[in-house]
Amino acid sequence: MALTGRAALLAALGTLPVGIWEPSWAGILAVNAPLALACACDFALAAPVRRLGLTRSGDTSVRLGETVDVTLTVTNPSGRPLRARLRDAWPPSSWEPGTEVAASRHRLTVPPGERRRLTTRLRPTRRGDRQADRVTIRSYGPLGLFSRQGSHKVLWTVRVLPPFTSRKHLPSKLARLRELDGRTSVLTRGQGTEFDSLREYVPGDDTRSIDWRATARQTTVAVRTWRPERDRHILLVLDTGRTSAGRVGDAPRLDASMDAALLLAALASRAGDRVDLLAYDRRVRALVQGRAARDVLPSLVNAMATLEPELIETDARGLTATALRTAPRRSLIVLLTSLDAAPIEEGLLPVLPRLTQRHTVLVASVADPYIAHMATARGNTEAVYEAAAAAQAQADRHRTAEQLRRHGATVVDATPDDLAPALADAYLALKAAGRL
């Protein structure tokens, strides 16, 4: 079988039968000089790596779980063709496990004075900013015996946004909102209502709603009707402390809280309410204020992208003080935190009256569905003990929720899949009751 390419050259220059002649320096040089000359020529003909021009283009953001393409343009300004292998390095979380090698390594050939584009497809597995590390290029000569290697820093950042999986519930919640807005107007001057229209008086109407000026201009008694006030203020407060790091299923509690907050923000902004965001543990981690309705959701998603749970205890007094400064007038404060007994009883309950006396407070928490599964376990001693532990945990959560309700807060406790729609339903219920 005939040998070709590099294998043939090495066979021709570097193999002699053993024992034919005694090795000497002269003999070694005589045999290896052609090989050395070939290697030197191959190295000299390899395109230089340092002079290459590299630029990036493409997308700068992507939702978690989706793919994004980043284009790398390689320009060869030298007079020699570039035959190379290239590695486009990104953090490990930029790809799903096992796919990095195939996605980040490329072969390319660039003639002198030309350019080529390579596409690196990312599929991030974590939220946050993913920054390109470096591009390493190995340039080969025509024989493939020797190569030049070098690295270039080509900066690029892709921001990985929350997935907002609860978006699928938005159409049904908006339908309920429209139904709520289309119902018969509120007939009393309840707190947080605004004037809607005039109609004829019917027995049973509150006499305080009679509009005497309008009545004087017509032959019938006119009464004012009222509707829930629009342009209310909603402050979403994300607790980013230690308890938000607990994993429920495959994700931290914080991720489920963010998803629920996004659905509520989308719904409230469509209802004409102003939505702000505060993320806090012992200091402000994110703050979004004063955004127009069309900009609320993009601003919240962008601010949440880089949030991570902090392994410290949340300062409930600091959180309360910051929330009161952020919401100076009466608002709906939605606190997304845990219902663990110790943090609530020692941290939140002592300061909760400061919030409830000025604002409507809604506390939302992520429940672990595995606890409910454990509570139904039977069949052996271990399962019975697990069921007893789960029942105790559920009783503790119910007791903590009841304490919050006695202090004037509305409580939503649901699993990650149900928290977002349950929180939206609680918001609509408050609107229907005239509490917003």
C-alpha positions as a Markdown table, in Angstrom:
| # | Residue | x | y | z |
|---|---|---|---|---|
| 1 | Met | 0.0 | 0.0 | 0.0 |
| 2 | Ala | 1.5 | 3.4 | -1.0 |
| 3 | Leu | 1.9 | 6.1 | 1.6 |
| 4 | Thr | 1.0 | 9.6 | 0.9 |
| 5 | Gly | 1.4 | 13.1 | 2.4 |
| 6 | Arg | 3.2 | 13.4 | 5.8 |
| 7 | Ala | 3.4 | 9.7 | 6.4 |
| 8 | Ala | 5.2 | 9.1 | 3.1 |
| 9 | Leu | 7.7 | 11.9 | 3.8 |
| 10 | Leu | 8.5 | 10.6 | 7.2 |
| 11 | Ala | 8.9 | 7.1 | 5.9 |
| 12 | Ala | 11.2 | 8.2 | 3.1 |
| 13 | Leu | 13.4 | 10.4 | 5.3 |
| 14 | Gly | 13.4 | 8.8 | 8.7 |
| 15 | Thr | 13.6 | 5.0 | 8.3 |
| 16 | Leu | 16.7 | 2.9 | 7.6 |
| 17 | Pro | 17.2 | -0.8 | 8.2 |
| 18 | Val | 18.8 | -1.4 | 11.6 |
| 19 | Gly | 22.3 | -2.8 | 11.7 |
| 20 | Ile | 23.4 | -1.8 | 8.2 |
| 21 | Trp | 25.8 | 0.9 | 9.4 |
| 22 | Glu | 27.2 | 2.1 | 12.6 |
| 23 | Pro | 25.5 | 5.3 | 13.8 |
| 24 | Ser | 27.7 | 8.4 | 13.8 |
| 25 | Trp | 27.0 | 12.1 | 14.0 |
| 26 | Ala | 27.7 | 12.4 | 10.3 |
| 27 | Gly | 25.3 | 9.6 | 9.5 |
| 28 | Ile | 22.6 | 11.0 | 11.7 |
| 29 | Leu | 23.0 | 14.5 | 10.1 |
| 30 | Ala | 23.0 | 13.0 | 6.7 |
| 31 | Val | 19.7 | 11.2 | 7.3 |
| 32 | Asn | 17.9 | 13.9 | 9.3 |
| 33 | Ala | 19.0 | 16.9 | 7.4 |
| 34 | Pro | 16.4 | 16.5 | 4.7 |
| 35 | Leu | 13.7 | 16.0 | 7.3 |
| 36 | Ala | 14.8 | 19.0 | 9.2 |
| 37 | Leu | 14.9 | 21.0 | 6.0 |
| 38 | Ala | 11.3 | 19.9 | 5.2 |
| 39 | Cys | 10.1 | 20.8 | 8.7 |
| 40 | Ala | 11.8 | 24.2 | 8.5 |
| 41 | Cys | 10.2 | 24.9 | 5.1 |
| 42 | Asp | 6.8 | 23.7 | 6.4 |
| 43 | Phe | 7.1 | 26.0 | 9.4 |
| 44 | Ala | 8.1 | 28.9 | 7.2 |
| 45 | Leu | 5.2 | 28.4 | 4.9 |
| 46 | Ala | 2.6 | 28.3 | 7.7 |
| 47 | Ala | 0.6 | 31.5 | 7.8 |
| 48 | Pro | 1.5 | 33.7 | 10.8 |
| 49 | Val | -1.1 | 33.7 | 13.6 |
| 50 | Arg | -0.3 | 36.9 | 15.4 |
| 51 | Arg | -1.1 | 39.0 | 12.3 |
| 52 | Leu | -4.6 | 37.6 | 11.8 |
| 53 | Gly | -7.5 | 39.9 | 12.3 |
| 54 | Leu | -10.4 | 38.6 | 14.3 |
| 55 | Thr | -13.8 | 40.3 | 15.0 |
| 56 | Arg | -17.1 | 39.2 | 16.4 |
| 57 | Ser | -20.7 | 39.9 | 15.5 |
| 58 | Gly | -24.1 | 38.3 | 16.3 |
| 59 | Asp | -26.6 | 38.3 | 19.1 |
| 60 | Thr | -25.9 | 39.7 | 22.6 |
| 61 | Ser | -28.8 | 38.2 | 24.5 |
| 62 | Val | -30.7 | 34.9 | 24.6 |
| 63 | Arg | -33.3 | 33.3 | 26.9 |
| 64 | Leu | -32.2 | 30.5 | 29.0 |
| 65 | Gly | -32.8 | 27.2 | 27.2 |
| 66 | Glu | -32.5 | 28.7 | 23.7 |
| 67 | Thr | -29.6 | 28.8 | 21.3 |
| 68 | Val | -27.7 | 31.9 | 20.1 |
| 69 | Asp | -25.2 | 32.2 | 17.2 |
| 70 | Val | -22.0 | 34.3 | 17.6 |
| 71 | Thr | -20.1 | 34.9 | 14.3 |
| 72 | Leu | -16.3 | 35.1 | 14.3 |
| 73 | Thr | -14.7 | 36.7 | 11.2 |
| 74 | Val | -11.0 | 35.7 | 10.5 |
| 75 | Thr | -9.0 | 37.9 | 8.2 |
| 76 | Asn | -5.7 | 36.7 | 6.7 |
| 77 | Pro | -3.6 | 39.7 | 5.8 |
| 78 | Ser | -0.5 | 37.7 | 5.0 |
| 79 | Gly | 0.7 | 36.4 | 1.6 |
| 80 | Arg | 0.4 | 32.8 | 2.7 |
| 81 | Pro | -2.7 | 30.7 | 2.8 |
| 82 | Leu | -4.0 | 29.9 | 6.3 |
| 83 | Arg | -4.7 | 26.3 | 7.0 |
| 84 | Ala | -5.8 | 26.1 | 10.6 |
| 85 | Arg | -7.7 | 24.5 | 13.5 |
| 86 | Leu | -9.4 | 27.0 | 15.7 |
| 87 | Arg | -10.9 | 26.8 | 19.2 |
| 88 | Asp | -13.4 | 29.5 | 20.3 |
| 89 | Ala | -13.4 | 29.3 | 24.1 |
| 90 | Trp | -16.4 | 30.2 | 26.2 |
| 91 | Pro | -17.3 | 29.3 | 29.8 |
| 92 | Pro | -18.4 | 25.7 | 30.3 |
| 93 | Ser | -22.0 | 26.8 | 31.1 |
| 94 | Ser | -22.3 | 28.2 | 27.6 |
| 95 | Trp | -23.2 | 24.7 | 26.3 |
| 96 | Glu | -25.0 | 21.7 | 27.4 |
| 97 | Pro | -22.7 | 19.0 | 28.9 |
| 98 | Gly | -20.9 | 17.0 | 26.2 |
| 99 | Thr | -21.5 | 19.4 | 23.3 |
| 100 | Glu | -18.6 | 21.9 | 23.9 |
| 101 | Val | -16.0 | 20.1 | 21.7 |
| 102 | Ala | -18.2 | 19.9 | 18.7 |
| 103 | Ala | -19.5 | 23.5 | 19.1 |
| 104 | Ser | -16.3 | 25.3 | 19.8 |
| 105 | Arg | -13.7 | 23.7 | 17.5 |
| 106 | His | -13.5 | 24.6 | 13.8 |
| 107 | Arg | -11.3 | 23.9 | 10.7 |
| 108 | Leu | -10.8 | 26.7 | 8.2 |
| 109 | Thr | -8.8 | 27.6 | 5.2 |
| 110 | Val | -8.3 | 31.3 | 4.4 |
| 111 | Pro | -6.5 | 32.4 | 1.1 |
| 112 | Pro | -4.1 | 35.3 | 1.3 |
| 113 | Gly | -5.9 | 38.7 | 1.8 |
| 114 | Glu | -9.3 | 37.1 | 2.3 |
| 115 | Arg | -11.6 | 36.5 | 5.2 |
| 116 | Arg | -13.9 | 33.7 | 6.4 |
| 117 | Arg | -16.7 | 33.6 | 8.9 |
| 118 | Leu | -17.2 | 30.9 | 11.5 |
| 119 | Thr | -20.4 | 30.5 | 13.6 |
| 120 | Thr | -20.2 | 29.3 | 17.2 |
| 121 | Arg | -23.6 | 28.2 | 18.5 |
| 122 | Leu | -24.2 | 28.6 | 22.2 |
| 123 | Arg | -26.9 | 27.0 | 24.3 |
| 124 | Pro | -26.3 | 28.4 | 27.9 |
| 125 | Thr | -27.4 | 26.4 | 30.9 |
| 126 | Arg | -27.3 | 29.2 | 33.4 |
| 127 | Arg | -28.5 | 32.8 | 33.6 |
| 128 | Gly | -26.1 | 35.7 | 33.6 |
| 129 | Asp | -23.4 | 37.2 | 31.4 |
| 130 | Arg | -21.3 | 34.8 | 29.4 |
| 131 | Gln | -18.1 | 36.3 | 28.1 |
| 132 | Ala | -15.9 | 34.9 | 25.4 |
| 133 | Asp | -12.5 | 33.8 | 26.7 |
| 134 | Arg | -10.0 | 33.6 | 23.9 |
| 135 | Val | -9.6 | 32.3 | 20.4 |
| 136 | Thr | -6.7 | 29.8 | 19.9 |
| 137 | Ile | -5.5 | 29.2 | 16.4 |
| 138 | Arg | -3.0 | 26.5 | 15.2 |
| 139 | Ser | -1.7 | 27.3 | 11.7 |
| 140 | Tyr | -0.2 | 24.4 | 9.7 |
| 141 | Gly | 2.2 | 24.4 | 6.8 |
| 142 | Pro | 1.3 | 22.6 | 3.5 |
| 143 | Leu | 2.9 | 19.3 | 4.7 |
| 144 | Gly | 1.3 | 19.4 | 8.2 |
| 145 | Leu | 4.7 | 18.7 | 9.8 |
| 146 | Phe | 5.0 | 21.9 | 11.9 |
| 147 | Ser | 2.5 | 24.5 | 13.0 |
| 148 | Arg | 2.4 | 28.0 | 14.6 |
| 149 | Gln | 0.0 | 28.6 | 17.5 |
| 150 | Gly | -1.3 | 31.7 | 19.2 |
| 151 | Ser | -4.3 | 33.2 | 21.0 |
| 152 | His | -6.3 | 36.3 | 20.5 |
| 153 | Lys | -8.7 | 38.0 | 22.9 |
| 154 | Val | -11.8 | 38.8 | 21.0 |
| 155 | Leu | -14.3 | 40.3 | 23.5 |
| 156 | Trp | -18.0 | 39.5 | 23.3 |
| 157 | Thr | -20.7 | 39.1 | 26.0 |
| 158 | Val | -24.0 | 37.3 | 25.7 |
| 159 | Arg | -26.5 | 38.0 | 28.4 |
| 160 | Val | -28.6 | 34.9 | 29.3 |
| 161 | Leu | -32.1 | 36.1 | 30.3 |
| 162 | Pro | -34.7 | 34.3 | 32.5 |
| 163 | Pro | -36.8 | 31.9 | 30.4 |
| 164 | Phe | -40.2 | 33.4 | 31.4 |
| 165 | Thr | -41.9 | 30.0 | 31.0 |
| 166 | Ser | -45.1 | 31.4 | 32.7 |
| 167 | Arg | -45.7 | 33.6 | 29.6 |
| 168 | Lys | -48.1 | 30.8 | 28.5 |
| 169 | His | -50.6 | 31.9 | 31.2 |
| 170 | Leu | -50.7 | 35.5 | 30.2 |
| 171 | Pro | -53.5 | 35.3 | 27.6 |
| 172 | Ser | -55.9 | 33.6 | 30.0 |
| 173 | Lys | -55.1 | 36.2 | 32.8 |
| 174 | Leu | -55.5 | 39.1 | 30.4 |
| 175 | Ala | -58.9 | 37.7 | 29.4 |
| 176 | Arg | -59.9 | 37.7 | 33.1 |
| 177 | Leu | -58.6 | 41.2 | 33.4 |
| 178 | Arg | -60.7 | 42.4 | 30.5 |
| 179 | Glu | -63.7 | 40.6 | 32.1 |
| 180 | Leu | -63.0 | 42.4 | 35.3 |
| 181 | Asp | -62.8 | 45.8 | 33.6 |
| 182 | Gly | -66.0 | 45.1 | 31.8 |
| 183 | Arg | -68.1 | 44.3 | 34.8 |
| 184 | Thr | -70.7 | 46.6 | 36.4 |
| 185 | Ser | -68.9 | 49.5 | 37.8 |
| 186 | Val | -68.4 | 49.7 | 41.6 |
| 187 | Leu | -71.3 | 51.7 | 43.1 |
| 188 | Thr | -69.6 | 52.9 | 46.3 |
| 189 | Arg | -66.7 | 55.2 | 46.9 |
| 190 | Gly | -64.4 | 52.5 | 48.0 |
| 191 | Gln | -60.7 | 53.2 | 48.7 |
| 192 | Gly | -58.7 | 53.3 | 45.5 |
| 193 | Thr | -61.5 | 54.0 | 43.1 |
| 194 | Glu | -62.0 | 56.7 | 40.5 |
| 195 | Phe | -64.9 | 58.3 | 38.8 |
| 196 | Asp | -66.3 | 56.3 | 35.8 |
| 197 | Ser | -69.6 | 57.7 | 34.6 |
| 198 | Leu | -73.1 | 58.9 | 35.5 |
| 199 | Arg | -76.3 | 56.9 | 35.4 |
| 200 | Glu | -79.9 | 57.1 | 36.7 |
| 201 | Tyr | -80.5 | 56.5 | 40.3 |
| 202 | Val | -82.2 | 53.2 | 41.3 |
| 203 | Pro | -83.4 | 52.2 | 44.8 |
| 204 | Gly | -80.6 | 50.8 | 46.9 |
| 205 | Asp | -77.9 | 53.1 | 45.5 |
| 206 | Asp | -75.7 | 54.8 | 48.1 |
| 207 | Thr | -77.1 | 58.4 | 48.4 |
| 208 | Arg | -73.5 | 59.6 | 48.9 |
| 209 | Ser | -73.0 | 58.8 | 45.2 |
| 210 | Ile | -75.7 | 61.2 | 44.0 |
| 211 | Asp | -74.3 | 64.0 | 41.8 |
| 212 | Trp | -76.5 | 67.0 | 42.7 |
| 213 | Arg | -75.2 | 69.2 | 40.0 |
| 214 | Ala | -75.9 | 66.7 | 37.3 |
| 215 | Thr | -79.3 | 66.0 | 38.8 |
| 216 | Ala | -80.2 | 69.8 | 38.7 |
| 217 | Arg | -79.5 | 69.8 | 34.9 |
| 218 | Gln | -81.9 | 66.9 | 34.2 |
| 219 | Thr | -85.3 | 65.6 | 35.3 |
| 220 | Thr | -84.0 | 62.4 | 37.0 |
| 221 | Val | -81.6 | 61.8 | 39.9 |
| 222 | Ala | -78.0 | 61.0 | 38.6 |
| 223 | Val | -75.5 | 59.0 | 40.6 |
| 224 | Arg | -71.8 | 58.6 | 40.0 |
| 225 | Thr | -70.4 | 55.2 | 39.3 |
| 226 | Trp | -66.8 | 54.3 | 40.3 |
| 227 | Arg | -64.3 | 51.9 | 38.9 |
| 228 | Pro | -61.1 | 50.5 | 40.4 |
| 229 | Glu | -58.4 | 53.1 | 40.1 |
| 230 | Arg | -55.8 | 52.6 | 37.4 |
| 231 | Asp | -52.2 | 53.7 | 37.5 |
| 232 | Arg | -51.7 | 52.0 | 40.9 |
| 233 | His | -48.1 | 51.3 | 42.0 |
| 234 | Ile | -46.9 | 47.7 | 42.4 |
| 235 | Leu | -43.5 | 47.0 | 44.0 |
| 236 | Leu | -42.1 | 43.5 | 43.4 |
| 237 | Val | -39.6 | 42.6 | 46.1 |
| 238 | Leu | -37.3 | 39.6 | 45.5 |
| 239 | Asp | -35.6 | 38.2 | 48.5 |
| 240 | Thr | -32.2 | 37.1 | 47.3 |
| 241 | Gly | -30.9 | 35.9 | 50.6 |
| 242 | Arg | -30.0 | 32.4 | 51.8 |
| 243 | Thr | -33.4 | 30.8 | 51.6 |
| 244 | Ser | -33.7 | 31.7 | 47.9 |
| 245 | Ala | -30.8 | 29.4 | 47.1 |
| 246 | Gly | -32.7 | 26.3 | 48.1 |
| 247 | Arg | -33.3 | 24.1 | 45.1 |
| 248 | Val | -36.8 | 22.9 | 44.2 |
| 249 | Gly | -36.5 | 20.4 | 41.4 |
| 250 | Asp | -33.7 | 21.5 | 39.0 |
| 251 | Ala | -33.6 | 25.2 | 39.9 |
| 252 | Pro | -33.2 | 27.5 | 42.9 |
| 253 | Arg | -36.3 | 29.0 | 44.5 |
| 254 | Leu | -35.2 | 32.4 | 43.2 |
| 255 | Asp | -35.7 | 31.3 | 39.6 |
| 256 | Ala | -39.4 | 30.4 | 40.3 |
| 257 | Ser | -39.9 | 33.6 | 42.1 |
| 258 | Met | -38.5 | 35.6 | 39.2 |
| 259 | Asp | -40.8 | 33.8 | 36.7 |
| 260 | Ala | -43.8 | 34.6 | 38.9 |
| 261 | Ala | -42.8 | 38.2 | 39.2 |
| 262 | Leu | -42.5 | 38.5 | 35.4 |
| 263 | Leu | -46.0 | 37.2 | 34.8 |
| 264 | Leu | -47.4 | 39.6 | 37.4 |
| 265 | Ala | -45.4 | 42.5 | 35.9 |
| 266 | Ala | -46.7 | 41.7 | 32.4 |
| 267 | Leu | -50.3 | 41.5 | 33.6 |
| 268 | Ala | -50.2 | 44.6 | 35.8 |
| 269 | Ser | -48.6 | 46.8 | 33.1 |
| 270 | Arg | -51.3 | 45.8 | 30.7 |
| 271 | Ala | -53.8 | 46.8 | 33.4 |
| 272 | Gly | -52.3 | 50.3 | 33.5 |
| 273 | Asp | -50.5 | 49.9 | 36.8 |
| 274 | Arg | -46.9 | 51.0 | 37.4 |
| 275 | Val | -44.5 | 48.2 | 38.2 |
| 276 | Asp | -41.1 | 48.6 | 40.0 |
| 277 | Leu | -38.6 | 45.9 | 41.1 |
| 278 | Leu | -36.4 | 45.7 | 44.2 |
| 279 | Ala | -34.0 | 42.7 | 44.8 |
| 280 | Tyr | -32.5 | 42.7 | 48.3 |
| 281 | Asp | -30.8 | 40.6 | 50.9 |
| 282 | Arg | -28.5 | 42.9 | 53.0 |
| 283 | Arg | -28.1 | 45.4 | 50.2 |
| 284 | Val | -29.9 | 46.3 | 47.0 |
| 285 | Arg | -29.0 | 43.8 | 44.3 |
| 286 | Ala | -31.3 | 45.3 | 41.6 |
| 287 | Leu | -33.6 | 48.2 | 41.4 |
| 288 | Val | -35.9 | 49.1 | 38.4 |
| 289 | Gln | -38.1 | 52.2 | 38.8 |
| 290 | Gly | -40.1 | 54.5 | 36.6 |
| 291 | Arg | -40.3 | 52.5 | 33.4 |
| 292 | Ala | -43.0 | 53.1 | 30.9 |
| 293 | Ala | -45.5 | 50.2 | 30.3 |
| 294 | Arg | -43.8 | 49.1 | 27.1 |
| 295 | Asp | -40.4 | 49.0 | 28.8 |
| 296 | Val | -41.3 | 47.3 | 32.1 |
| 297 | Leu | -40.8 | 43.7 | 31.0 |
| 298 | Pro | -37.5 | 44.1 | 29.1 |
| 299 | Ser | -36.1 | 46.1 | 32.0 |
| 300 | Leu | -37.1 | 43.5 | 34.6 |
| 301 | Val | -35.8 | 40.6 | 32.5 |
| 302 | Asn | -32.5 | 42.4 | 32.0 |
| 303 | Ala | -32.1 | 43.2 | 35.7 |
| 304 | Met | -33.0 | 39.7 | 36.8 |
| 305 | Ala | -30.5 | 38.0 | 34.4 |
| 306 | Thr | -27.5 | 38.6 | 36.6 |
| 307 | Leu | -29.2 | 37.9 | 40.0 |
| 308 | Glu | -27.9 | 35.0 | 42.0 |
| 309 | Pro | -28.9 | 33.9 | 45.5 |
| 310 | Glu | -26.6 | 35.1 | 48.2 |
| 311 | Leu | -25.7 | 32.7 | 51.0 |
| 312 | Ile | -26.4 | 35.3 | 53.8 |
| 313 | Glu | -29.4 | 35.9 | 56.0 |
| 314 | Thr | -31.7 | 38.5 | 54.7 |
| 315 | Asp | -31.9 | 41.7 | 56.7 |
| 316 | Ala | -35.7 | 42.1 | 57.1 |
| 317 | Arg | -35.4 | 45.6 | 58.7 |
| 318 | Gly | -33.2 | 46.8 | 55.9 |
| 319 | Leu | -35.5 | 45.3 | 53.3 |
| 320 | Thr | -38.6 | 46.9 | 54.9 |
| 321 | Ala | -36.9 | 50.4 | 55.1 |
| 322 | Thr | -35.8 | 50.2 | 51.5 |
| 323 | Ala | -39.2 | 49.1 | 50.3 |
| 324 | Leu | -40.8 | 52.0 | 52.2 |
| 325 | Arg | -38.4 | 54.4 | 50.5 |
| 326 | Thr | -39.0 | 52.9 | 47.1 |
| 327 | Ala | -42.8 | 53.1 | 47.5 |
| 328 | Pro | -43.6 | 56.4 | 49.3 |
| 329 | Arg | -47.3 | 56.3 | 48.5 |
| 330 | Arg | -49.8 | 53.5 | 49.0 |
| 331 | Ser | -48.9 | 50.6 | 46.8 |
| 332 | Leu | -49.2 | 46.8 | 46.5 |
| 333 | Ile | -46.0 | 45.3 | 47.8 |
| 334 | Val | -45.4 | 41.8 | 46.5 |
| 335 | Leu | -42.7 | 40.1 | 48.6 |
| 336 | Leu | -41.4 | 36.9 | 47.1 |
| 337 | Thr | -39.6 | 35.0 | 49.9 |
| 338 | Ser | -39.7 | 31.7 | 51.7 |
| 339 | Leu | -42.2 | 30.5 | 54.4 |
| 340 | Asp | -39.5 | 29.0 | 56.5 |
| 341 | Ala | -40.6 | 29.5 | 60.1 |
| 342 | Ala | -37.3 | 30.9 | 61.6 |
| 343 | Pro | -36.7 | 33.7 | 59.0 |
| 344 | Ile | -40.3 | 34.8 | 59.1 |
| 345 | Glu | -40.8 | 34.7 | 62.8 |
| 346 | Glu | -37.5 | 36.3 | 63.7 |
| 347 | Gly | -37.1 | 38.6 | 60.7 |
| 348 | Leu | -40.3 | 39.6 | 58.8 |
| 349 | Leu | -43.1 | 39.4 | 61.4 |
| 350 | Pro | -41.6 | 42.1 | 63.8 |
| 351 | Val | -41.4 | 44.6 | 60.9 |
| 352 | Leu | -44.4 | 43.5 | 58.9 |
| 353 | Pro | -46.8 | 46.0 | 60.5 |
| 354 | Arg | -44.7 | 48.9 | 59.2 |
| 355 | Leu | -45.6 | 47.7 | 55.7 |
| 356 | Thr | -49.2 | 46.7 | 56.2 |
| 357 | Gln | -50.2 | 50.0 | 57.8 |
| 358 | Arg | -49.2 | 51.9 | 54.7 |
| 359 | His | -49.5 | 49.3 | 51.9 |
| 360 | Thr | -51.3 | 46.2 | 50.7 |
| 361 | Val | -48.9 | 43.4 | 51.2 |
| 362 | Leu | -48.9 | 40.1 | 49.3 |
| 363 | Val | -46.3 | 37.4 | 50.3 |
| 364 | Ala | -45.6 | 34.7 | 47.7 |
| 365 | Ser | -43.5 | 31.6 | 48.4 |
| 366 | Val | -42.3 | 28.6 | 46.4 |
| 367 | Ala | -43.4 | 25.2 | 47.9 |
| 368 | Asp | -41.6 | 22.0 | 47.3 |
| 369 | Pro | -43.9 | 19.5 | 45.4 |
| 370 | Tyr | -41.8 | 16.6 | 46.8 |
| 371 | Ile | -43.0 | 17.4 | 50.3 |
| 372 | Ala | -46.6 | 16.7 | 49.2 |
| 373 | His | -45.4 | 13.5 | 47.5 |
| 374 | Met | -43.7 | 12.4 | 50.7 |
| 375 | Ala | -46.8 | 13.1 | 52.8 |
| 376 | Thr | -48.7 | 10.4 | 50.9 |
| 377 | Ala | -46.0 | 7.8 | 51.1 |
| 378 | Arg | -46.9 | 4.5 | 52.8 |
| 379 | Gly | -45.8 | 0.8 | 52.5 |
| 380 | Asn | -42.8 | 0.5 | 54.9 |
| 381 | Thr | -41.3 | 2.1 | 58.0 |
| 382 | Glu | -39.1 | 4.5 | 56.1 |
| 383 | Ala | -42.0 | 5.7 | 54.0 |
| 384 | Val | -44.1 | 6.3 | 57.1 |
| 385 | Tyr | -41.4 | 8.3 | 58.8 |
| 386 | Glu | -41.0 | 10.4 | 55.6 |
| 387 | Ala | -44.8 | 11.0 | 55.5 |
| 388 | Ala | -44.7 | 12.2 | 59.2 |
| 389 | Ala | -41.8 | 14.5 | 58.5 |
| 390 | Ala | -43.6 | 15.9 | 55.4 |
| 391 | Ala | -46.8 | 16.4 | 57.4 |
| 392 | Gln | -44.8 | 18.3 | 60.1 |
| 393 | Ala | -43.2 | 20.5 | 57.4 |
| 394 | Gln | -46.6 | 21.3 | 55.9 |
| 395 | Ala | -48.1 | 22.1 | 59.3 |
| 396 | Asp | -45.2 | 24.5 | 59.9 |
| 397 | Arg | -45.7 | 26.3 | 56.6 |
| 398 | His | -49.5 | 26.6 | 57.2 |
| 399 | Arg | -48.9 | 28.0 | 60.7 |
| 400 | Thr | -46.4 | 30.5 | 59.3 |
| 401 | Ala | -48.8 | 31.6 | 56.6 |
| 402 | Glu | -51.6 | 32.0 | 59.1 |
| 403 | Gln | -49.3 | 34.3 | 61.2 |
| 404 | Leu | -48.7 | 36.5 | 58.1 |
| 405 | Arg | -52.4 | 36.7 | 57.4 |
| 406 | Arg | -53.2 | 37.7 | 61.0 |
| 407 | His | -50.7 | 40.6 | 60.4 |
| 408 | Gly | -52.7 | 41.8 | 57.4 |
| 409 | Ala | -50.8 | 40.1 | 54.5 |
| 410 | Thr | -52.2 | 38.0 | 51.7 |
| 411 | Val | -50.3 | 34.8 | 51.3 |
| 412 | Val | -49.7 | 32.7 | 48.2 |
| 413 | Asp | -47.9 | 29.4 | 48.7 |
| 414 | Ala | -47.6 | 27.2 | 45.6 |
| 415 | Thr | -45.3 | 24.9 | 43.7 |
| 416 | Pro | -42.9 | 26.3 | 41.1 |
| 417 | Asp | -45.3 | 25.4 | 38.2 |
| 418 | Asp | -48.3 | 26.9 | 40.0 |
| 419 | Leu | -46.8 | 29.9 | 41.7 |
| 420 | Ala | -46.9 | 32.3 | 38.7 |
| 421 | Pro | -50.7 | 31.8 | 37.8 |
| 422 | Ala | -51.6 | 31.7 | 41.5 |
| 423 | Leu | -49.9 | 35.0 | 42.1 |
| 424 | Ala | -51.6 | 36.5 | 39.1 |
| 425 | Asp | -55.0 | 35.2 | 40.4 |
| 426 | Ala | -54.3 | 36.8 | 43.8 |
| 427 | Tyr | -53.6 | 40.2 | 42.1 |
| 428 | Leu | -56.8 | 39.9 | 40.1 |
| 429 | Ala | -58.7 | 39.1 | 43.2 |
| 430 | Leu | -57.4 | 42.2 | 45.0 |
| 431 | Lys | -58.4 | 44.3 | 42.0 |
| 432 | Ala | -61.9 | 42.7 | 42.0 |
| 433 | Ala | -62.3 | 43.4 | 45.7 |
| 434 | Gly | -61.3 | 47.1 | 45.2 |
| 435 | Arg | -58.2 | 46.8 | 47.3 |
| 436 | Leu | -56.0 | 48.1 | 44.5 |
